[in-house]
Amino acid sequence: MRVIVTGGTGLAGRALCAGLAADGHEVIVLSRRPEGAPKMPEGVRVVGWDGATARGWGELADGAEVVVNLAGESIGGNGLLSILFGRWTKEQQRRIVESRSNAGRAIVEAVRSAGRKPRLLIQASAAGYYGMRKDEELGEASEAGDSFLARTCLEWEAASEPVGAYGVRRVVVRSGVVLAVRGGILPMVVLPFRLFAGGPLGSGRQWFPWIHIADEVGAIRFLMAKDEASGAYNLTAGGKGDARARRPAPGATPPLGGGVRLPVPHHRVGAGGLAPSIAACPADPWNTAERWAAGR
């Protein structure tokens, strides 16, 4: 089957595309900079798009089985220093929101014009949908929060919702922080431990919703194959763990520090230009994958 993936050059996108291509599917990745895109797995084709319209790629949706929308400006900054001490400017916040909502609207445009419409849209979202509600257990039916990330997720999800009017089934995946040995945030989190300066941010008592890259990809592929799946799914690892649980487990690695606690100034936690790390750490929601547990 033909699968179109936006945001396919990112951490989760590359892993998803690699698996799909290895299984013999036709995989097309949409990239705003195809000439500068990283080398993709064998069998994956990169096609240019502007991130906002169906121009130049919309005809590929005609006959495609699945569209996976992972597109969006990175919220994590570039490098460890940016993650720890960076701040979002108003311009960055605008790009974070618009890159997501524009991609969703472009997919709706392509679906509307397609003669043979896709049967399924997998729409990415994030655990940040629920906002900063530290001690509340949050399932898929819980209300959205009111933080910048929560409002971003609301717009992100809403942008592609109109595909349902064209008979396209839609699944929304609200993922925790995706962890992988190579790539993403994990290598940057491990680095301070290797420098004998590792430790939690602030009190370390904030919840840390996460998911391993293999589980993220496996869940998306499961939802692609499950014809009755629709609506929102929380993609987070089971169990209840706060940010202190991010420290290496005893015996997993040689002891490389871990007693340093990085201060988080309270005045930086707010709706404005907060640091990317703070947005992800001080009061993240305790997400539970209720629909997975219930087998629905």
Secondary structure, DSSP 4 states (H G I P E B T S, - for coil): -EEEEETTTSHHHHHHHHHHHHTT-EEEEEES-GGGPPPPPTTEEEEE--SSS-TTTGGGGTT-SEEEE-----SS-SHHHHHHH----HHHHHHHHHHHHHHHHHHHHHHHH-SS--SEEEEEEEGGGG-S-TT-EE-TTSPP--SHHHHHHHHHHHHTGGGGGGT-EEEEEEE-EEE-SSSBSHHHHHHHHHTT-B--BTTS-SB--EEEHHHHHHHHHHHHH-TT--EEEEE--SS--BGGGGSPPTTTS---B----B---GGG-SSSS--HHHHHSTT--EE--HHHHTT-
